[in-house]
Amino acid sequence: MTLREGRPPHACTHAGTHDRAVEKLQALVRIPTVSDRDPALVDTAAFDQFLEELARQFPVLHERLQLTRVDTHGLLFHWRGASNARPVVLMAHLDVVPVEGTWRHPAFSGAIVDGVIWGRGTLDDKGSLVAICEAVESLLERDVVPAQDVWLSFGCNEEVSGSAAVLAVEELRRRDVRPWFVLDEGGAVASEAFPGVTAPIGVIGLTEKGVTSLELRVEGRGGHASTPSRMGPTARLARAIVRLDRSPMAPRTPPPTIELFRRMAPHGPLPLRPVFANAARLKPLLTRALLAAGPEPAAMTRTTFAVTTLSGSPALNVIAATAKAGVNIRIMVGDTVSDVLDHVRSVVADDEVHLDVVEQNEPSPVSPMDDAFELLEATIGEVFPEAVPSPYVMMAATDSRFFTEICERVYRFAPFRMTKAQREAIHSFDEHLGVDAFLDGVRWYELLIERLPR
């Protein structure tokens, strides 16, 4: 393994520490903890192996922190601090999505090539999990006692909206734990976040979109493919999909997005700097700019609909008796599940297309930008001085949405530098994390814990 030269002065310099932390991530990435909505399809042996390897790699953490098992393989660690007045929860998850596509390096190899760790889970979310554990292990070895109680909540079925996070919240509620703040995956030190913006943006999610999944279903007689009738189930379903694709919900620009662009203004394209700086006053213009800037910026402005699954006839010469399309919806702050259902019914405009709700979640409450946010901001500023810390609305879903029931300050930030290509690799192929970026993430968590106020 060769680390790149020119590491920033705040980073660790002990080669043994480098090797130890990176090798731990490699070992855990190699274990294929793929989750599935069908428990029968989950390789429980892989999850068992992961927990055994985690205990082997972090012996001090397992020895000195109180552990409660949650759900099948979820973990809830309690690290007693000098005070329990303002406890903190640090979150991650150990499950990953299935491997798809052609990878440059095997998806579960944990290979290091040119200073980059390759593998499923490096970004989502074993990188954060190992960085948290390594930071805690290092602090424990130095006999550091945090100013406040620290809880580590590691879910085992986040990728399938499983029950581990819900059960962790129930356990904390049972113990009367009301966190000062909760920090989960989500944002990052994102370069190429917006066309023409020169500085990386340290985006901290104050909220996240609601996740709702629908199934559009059309029933029919079916029959022999030699005698098709007009507007059979598949044709009617296709028309519904096209109508939905052509009729998005109205865009909106919530306060976290306004503040994001205000902070980005000095680093944006010259023609757009006045628009960014006056985002609150020029919301319509900003919204149009985001819609035109590509899928990632556009998703910041509206509820999105993605048709993700399709099913029809079981054979080429059989007309489908039932045709289905799965639609994954990310609901923007300000919209509701009810708004979405009304929109879909209105746009599809066909009583023969049935709407079956598979899951529904409202957008999360918006967390405040108070002293807890400022602590995250300051820690980003120290470890990533080149970055512009900023709030934003997270487009994806995390386990942390369930923690809003017991905490008003729920934030989403993974302390890793990520390029646009890296962000696109999440849930896709060629997921990877730079060695230096990972080590700086470890340092970020260490500083955060060390700076918890008394």
NUDO-815187 format. One line per 5 residues: number of its first residue (from 0); their letters; for each residue x negated, z, y of C-alpha. Coordinates in nm, 2 decimals. Last residue first. Layout:
<fitors>
NUM	a	X Z Y | ...;
</fitors>
This chain:
<fitors>
453	rplre	1.95 2.89 2.02 | 1.90 2.52 2.08 | 1.83 2.27 1.79 | 1.49 2.13 1.89 | 1.31 2.17 1.56;
448	illey	1.59 2.01 1.37 | 1.59 1.70 1.59 | 1.21 1.68 1.59 | 1.20 1.68 1.21 | 1.48 1.42 1.20;
443	wrvgd	1.29 1.19 1.43 | 0.96 1.24 1.24 | 1.13 1.11 0.92 | 1.27 0.82 1.11 | 0.92 0.74 1.24;
438	lfadv	0.81 0.73 0.88 | 1.09 0.48 0.79 | 1.01 0.25 1.09 | 0.64 0.25 0.99 | 0.72 0.16 0.64;
433	glhed	0.96 -0.12 0.76 | 1.30 -0.12 0.59 | 1.45 -0.39 0.37 | 1.77 -0.54 0.25 | 1.70 -0.89 0.11;
428	fshia	2.06 -0.98 0.02 | 2.39 -0.87 0.16 | 2.56 -0.53 0.20 | 2.31 -0.46 0.48 | 2.10 -0.78 0.52;
423	erqak	2.26 -0.87 0.85 | 2.13 -0.55 1.00 | 1.78 -0.64 0.89 | 1.80 -0.99 1.03 | 1.92 -0.85 1.36;
418	tmrfp	1.61 -0.63 1.37 | 1.63 -0.26 1.29 | 1.41 0.03 1.41 | 1.52 0.34 1.22 | 1.67 0.67 1.33;
413	afryv	2.02 0.62 1.17 | 2.29 0.71 1.42 | 2.66 0.79 1.39 | 2.79 1.09 1.58 | 3.07 1.34 1.52;
408	recie	3.13 1.59 1.79 | 3.49 1.72 1.77 | 3.43 1.89 1.43 | 3.66 2.01 1.15 | 3.90 1.72 1.11;
403	tffrs	3.65 1.48 1.26 | 3.45 1.54 0.94 | 3.66 1.27 0.75 | 3.52 1.00 0.98 | 3.17 1.11 0.88;
398	dtaam	3.20 0.93 0.54 | 3.12 0.61 0.73 | 3.32 0.29 0.83 | 3.18 -0.02 1.00 | 3.23 -0.14 1.36;
393	mvyps	3.07 0.16 1.54 | 3.18 0.19 1.90 | 2.88 0.25 2.12 | 2.69 0.52 2.30 | 2.34 0.45 2.45;
388	pvaep	1.98 0.53 2.41 | 1.75 0.26 2.56 | 1.45 0.21 2.33 | 1.08 0.17 2.42 | 1.03 0.55 2.40;
383	fvegi	1.14 0.56 2.04 | 1.02 0.90 1.91 | 1.06 1.08 2.24 | 1.35 0.89 2.39 | 1.54 0.91 2.06;
378	taell	1.50 1.28 2.05 | 1.63 1.30 2.41 | 1.94 1.10 2.33 | 2.02 1.30 2.02 | 1.99 1.62 2.23;
373	efadd	2.20 1.46 2.50 | 2.48 1.39 2.25 | 2.49 1.75 2.16 | 2.48 1.86 2.53 | 2.78 1.64 2.62;
368	mpsvp	2.87 1.28 2.56 | 3.20 1.36 2.39 | 3.32 1.22 2.05 | 3.59 0.95 2.05 | 3.85 1.01 1.78;
363	spenq	3.82 0.80 1.47 | 4.02 0.48 1.44 | 4.32 0.51 1.20 | 4.27 0.48 0.83 | 4.48 0.29 0.58;
358	evvdl	4.43 0.19 0.22 | 4.59 -0.07 -0.01 | 4.89 -0.16 0.20 | 5.09 -0.43 0.03 | 5.23 -0.70 0.26;
353	hvedd	5.46 -0.95 0.10 | 5.46 -1.32 0.20 | 5.80 -1.46 0.12 | 5.94 -1.32 0.45 | 5.71 -1.55 0.64;
348	avvsr	5.61 -1.50 1.00 | 5.24 -1.47 0.92 | 5.17 -1.38 1.29 | 5.46 -1.14 1.33 | 5.40 -0.96 1.00;
343	vhdlv	5.03 -0.93 1.07 | 5.08 -0.80 1.42 | 5.33 -0.54 1.32 | 5.10 -0.42 1.05 | 4.81 -0.40 1.29;
338	dsvtd	5.01 -0.21 1.56 | 5.12 0.04 1.29 | 4.76 0.09 1.18 | 4.68 0.17 1.54 | 4.50 0.00 1.83;
333	gvmir	4.32 0.19 2.11 | 3.99 0.22 1.93 | 3.96 -0.11 1.73 | 4.09 -0.13 1.38 | 3.86 -0.29 1.12;
328	invga	4.08 -0.48 0.87 | 3.99 -0.60 0.52 | 4.24 -0.85 0.39 | 4.28 -0.91 0.02 | 4.46 -1.23 -0.07;
323	kataa	4.70 -1.27 -0.36 | 4.88 -1.55 -0.54 | 5.14 -1.48 -0.81 | 5.31 -1.73 -1.04 | 5.01 -1.95 -1.00;
318	ivnla	5.05 -2.31 -1.13 | 4.87 -2.36 -1.45 | 4.64 -2.65 -1.53 | 4.32 -2.49 -1.38 | 4.38 -2.16 -1.55;
313	psgsl	4.43 -1.79 -1.46 | 4.63 -1.88 -1.15 | 4.58 -1.71 -0.82 | 4.34 -1.45 -0.68 | 4.15 -1.42 -0.35;
308	ttvaf	3.94 -1.15 -0.21 | 3.77 -1.09 0.13 | 4.00 -1.22 0.41 | 3.84 -1.05 0.71 | 4.06 -0.93 1.00;
303	ttrtm	3.90 -0.78 1.31 | 4.05 -0.54 1.57 | 3.89 -0.63 1.90 | 3.61 -0.61 2.15 | 3.30 -0.49 1.97;
298	aapep	3.36 -0.74 1.69 | 3.28 -1.01 1.95 | 2.93 -0.87 1.99 | 2.85 -0.90 1.62 | 3.04 -1.24 1.56;
293	gaall	2.88 -1.43 1.85 | 2.83 -1.42 2.22 | 3.15 -1.59 2.33 | 3.38 -1.29 2.26 | 3.13 -1.06 2.43;
288	artll	3.12 -1.27 2.75 | 3.50 -1.28 2.76 | 3.52 -0.90 2.73 | 3.26 -0.86 3.01 | 3.47 -1.09 3.24;
283	pklra	3.79 -0.90 3.16 | 3.61 -0.56 3.21 | 3.47 -0.64 3.55 | 3.52 -0.30 3.73 | 3.40 -0.09 3.43;
278	anafv	3.13 -0.33 3.35 | 2.97 -0.32 3.69 | 2.61 -0.30 3.57 | 2.68 -0.54 3.28 | 2.85 -0.80 3.51;
273	prlpl	2.57 -0.77 3.77 | 2.31 -0.81 3.49 | 2.47 -1.11 3.35 | 2.29 -1.38 3.54 | 1.96 -1.20 3.49;
268	pghpa	1.99 -1.17 3.11 | 2.00 -0.80 3.01 | 1.74 -0.53 3.04 | 1.85 -0.36 3.36 | 2.21 -0.39 3.25;
263	mrrfl	2.18 -0.23 2.91 | 2.29 0.11 3.03 | 2.60 -0.03 3.20 | 2.66 -0.23 2.88 | 2.67 0.07 2.66;
258	eitpp	2.88 0.27 2.91 | 3.15 0.00 2.90 | 3.13 -0.01 2.52 | 3.18 0.37 2.50 | 3.48 0.34 2.75;
253	ptrpa	3.68 0.09 2.54 | 3.68 -0.29 2.60 | 3.99 -0.46 2.46 | 4.07 -0.78 2.29 | 4.42 -0.88 2.19;
248	mpsrd	4.47 -0.93 1.82 | 4.35 -1.25 1.65 | 4.58 -1.54 1.59 | 4.40 -1.83 1.42 | 4.28 -1.64 1.12;
243	lrvia	4.62 -1.49 1.06 | 4.79 -1.83 1.07 | 4.52 -1.97 0.84 | 4.57 -1.68 0.59 | 4.95 -1.72 0.59;
238	ralra	4.92 -2.09 0.53 | 4.69 -2.03 0.24 | 4.94 -1.78 0.09 | 5.22 -2.04 0.12 | 5.00 -2.30 -0.05;
233	tpgmr	4.90 -2.06 -0.33 | 5.26 -1.94 -0.39 | 5.42 -2.28 -0.40 | 5.50 -2.45 -0.07 | 5.61 -2.78 -0.21;
228	sptsa	5.67 -2.80 -0.59 | 5.41 -2.88 -0.85 | 5.50 -3.07 -1.17 | 5.17 -3.16 -1.35 | 5.03 -2.81 -1.29;
223	hggrg	5.28 -2.66 -1.54 | 5.46 -2.35 -1.44 | 5.46 -2.07 -1.18 | 5.80 -1.93 -1.08 | 5.68 -1.77 -0.76;
218	evrle	5.54 -1.46 -0.60 | 5.33 -1.44 -0.28 | 5.11 -1.14 -0.20 | 4.90 -1.05 0.11 | 4.70 -0.74 0.02;
213	lstvg	4.61 -0.51 0.29 | 4.30 -0.30 0.37 | 4.27 -0.06 0.66 | 3.95 0.08 0.80 | 3.96 0.25 1.14;
208	ketlg	3.69 0.16 1.38 | 3.42 0.42 1.45 | 3.36 0.67 1.72 | 3.08 0.80 1.94 | 2.83 0.58 1.75;
203	ivgip	2.48 0.62 1.88 | 2.30 0.30 1.97 | 1.93 0.32 2.04 | 1.91 -0.02 2.21 | 1.59 -0.23 2.18;
198	atvgp	1.48 -0.39 2.51 | 1.49 -0.76 2.59 | 1.87 -0.83 2.61 | 1.90 -1.21 2.61 | 2.16 -1.23 2.34;
193	faesa	2.29 -0.89 2.25 | 2.16 -0.64 1.99 | 1.84 -0.84 1.94 | 1.66 -0.51 1.86 | 1.86 -0.21 1.73;
188	vagge	1.72 0.14 1.72 | 2.00 0.24 1.49 | 2.38 0.31 1.48 | 2.57 0.41 1.18 | 2.45 0.68 0.94;
183	dlvfw	2.58 1.04 0.99 | 2.53 1.32 1.24 | 2.78 1.61 1.27 | 2.79 1.84 1.57 | 2.87 2.20 1.65;
178	prvdr	3.00 2.23 1.30 | 3.30 2.46 1.23 | 3.22 2.64 0.90 | 3.50 2.87 0.78 | 3.37 2.87 0.43;
173	rrlee	3.69 2.71 0.30 | 3.66 2.46 0.58 | 3.31 2.37 0.47 | 3.44 2.32 0.11 | 3.73 2.11 0.23;
168	valva	3.50 1.89 0.44 | 3.28 1.84 0.13 | 3.59 1.75 -0.07 | 3.68 1.48 0.18 | 3.32 1.35 0.18;
163	asgsv	3.32 1.33 -0.20 | 3.66 1.16 -0.23 | 3.57 0.79 -0.24 | 3.59 0.52 0.03 | 3.42 0.28 -0.21;
158	eencg	3.08 0.27 -0.04 | 3.09 0.64 0.03 | 3.10 0.73 -0.33 | 2.82 0.98 -0.39 | 2.81 1.17 -0.06;
153	fslwv	2.52 1.37 0.07 | 2.60 1.66 0.31 | 2.31 1.85 0.44 | 2.40 2.16 0.63 | 2.18 2.32 0.89;
148	dqapv	2.24 2.67 1.03 | 2.11 2.71 1.38 | 1.77 2.78 1.54 | 1.60 2.63 1.23 | 1.35 2.85 1.04;
143	vdrel	1.02 2.67 1.00 | 0.81 2.80 0.70 | 0.56 2.51 0.73 | 0.66 2.40 0.38 | 1.02 2.43 0.49;
138	lseva	0.96 2.20 0.78 | 0.81 1.94 0.55 | 1.09 1.96 0.30 | 1.35 1.93 0.57 | 1.19 1.62 0.72;
133	eciav	1.14 1.47 0.37 | 1.51 1.54 0.29 | 1.64 1.38 0.61 | 1.41 1.08 0.56 | 1.51 1.05 0.20;
128	lsgkd	1.88 1.04 0.28 | 1.83 0.81 0.58 | 1.64 0.55 0.38 | 1.88 0.60 0.09 | 2.17 0.47 0.30;
123	dltgr	2.23 0.18 0.35 | 1.89 0.08 0.51 | 1.66 0.11 0.20 | 1.97 0.11 -0.02 | 1.91 -0.21 -0.20;
118	gwivg	1.54 -0.29 -0.20 | 1.23 -0.39 -0.01 | 0.99 -0.16 0.17 | 0.79 -0.34 0.44 | 0.43 -0.30 0.54;
113	dviag	0.33 -0.65 0.42 | 0.50 -0.61 0.08 | 0.61 -0.27 -0.06 | 0.84 -0.31 -0.36 | 1.12 -0.06 -0.40;
108	sfaph	1.20 -0.27 -0.71 | 1.58 -0.23 -0.72 | 1.67 -0.55 -0.53 | 1.39 -0.76 -0.68 | 1.18 -0.92 -0.41;
103	rwtge	1.27 -1.24 -0.22 | 1.63 -1.17 -0.32 | 1.89 -1.43 -0.42 | 2.25 -1.33 -0.36 | 2.44 -1.02 -0.47;
98	vpvvd	2.35 -0.67 -0.56 | 2.63 -0.42 -0.59 | 2.69 -0.16 -0.31 | 2.49 0.16 -0.29 | 2.55 0.53 -0.36;
93	lhaml	2.33 0.81 -0.23 | 2.50 0.89 0.09 | 2.38 1.04 0.42 | 2.48 1.33 0.64 | 2.33 1.59 0.86;
88	vvpra	2.57 1.88 0.95 | 2.49 2.12 1.23 | 2.59 2.48 1.27 | 2.65 2.63 1.62 | 2.70 3.01 1.58;
83	nsagr	2.53 3.03 1.25 | 2.21 3.18 1.40 | 1.84 3.20 1.29 | 1.91 2.93 1.04 | 2.03 2.92 0.69;
78	whfll	1.99 2.59 0.51 | 2.30 2.50 0.32 | 2.30 2.20 0.09 | 2.61 2.00 -0.01 | 2.56 1.74 -0.28;
73	ghtdv	2.79 1.47 -0.42 | 2.75 1.37 -0.78 | 3.10 1.40 -0.94 | 3.29 1.57 -0.66 | 3.08 1.82 -0.47;
68	rtlql	2.79 2.02 -0.61 | 2.70 2.32 -0.39 | 2.33 2.39 -0.32 | 2.18 2.68 -0.14 | 1.85 2.58 0.01;
63	rehlv	1.52 2.74 -0.09 | 1.45 2.59 -0.44 | 1.61 2.25 -0.39 | 1.43 2.20 -0.06 | 1.10 2.32 -0.20;
58	pfqra	1.13 2.09 -0.50 | 1.20 1.76 -0.31 | 1.07 1.48 -0.54 | 1.17 1.64 -0.86 | 1.52 1.75 -0.73;
53	leelf	1.58 1.39 -0.60 | 1.47 1.25 -0.94 | 1.72 1.47 -1.12 | 1.99 1.37 -0.88 | 1.91 1.00 -0.91;
48	qdfaa	1.90 1.02 -1.29 | 2.25 1.17 -1.30 | 2.36 0.89 -1.07 | 2.21 0.63 -1.30 | 2.36 0.80 -1.60;
43	tdvla	2.70 0.78 -1.43 | 2.69 0.40 -1.44 | 3.03 0.34 -1.27 | 3.26 0.09 -1.43 | 3.50 0.35 -1.57;
38	pdrds	3.53 0.51 -1.23 | 3.70 0.20 -1.10 | 3.64 0.19 -0.72 | 3.28 0.12 -0.80 | 2.95 0.28 -0.69;
33	vtpir	2.60 0.14 -0.76 | 2.34 0.40 -0.80 | 2.07 0.16 -0.93 | 1.76 0.39 -0.94 | 1.46 0.20 -0.80;
28	vlaql	1.56 0.30 -0.44 | 1.49 0.66 -0.54 | 1.13 0.61 -0.65 | 1.05 0.39 -0.35 | 1.19 0.64 -0.11;
23	kevar	0.98 0.92 -0.27 | 0.67 0.69 -0.26 | 0.72 0.64 0.11 | 0.73 1.01 0.19 | 0.43 1.10 -0.02;
18	dhtga	0.21 0.81 0.08 | 0.26 0.87 0.45 | 0.21 1.25 0.42 | -0.11 1.18 0.23 | -0.23 0.95 0.50;
13	htcah	-0.20 1.22 0.76 | -0.13 1.06 1.10 | 0.23 1.15 1.17 | 0.39 0.95 1.46 | 0.40 1.06 1.82;
8	pprge	0.09 0.85 1.91 | 0.25 0.52 1.81 | 0.12 0.34 1.50 | -0.13 0.07 1.59 | -0.23 -0.05 1.24;
3	rltm	0.01 -0.15 0.97 | 0.02 0.05 0.65 | -0.13 -0.10 0.34 | 0.00 0.00 0.00;
</fitors>
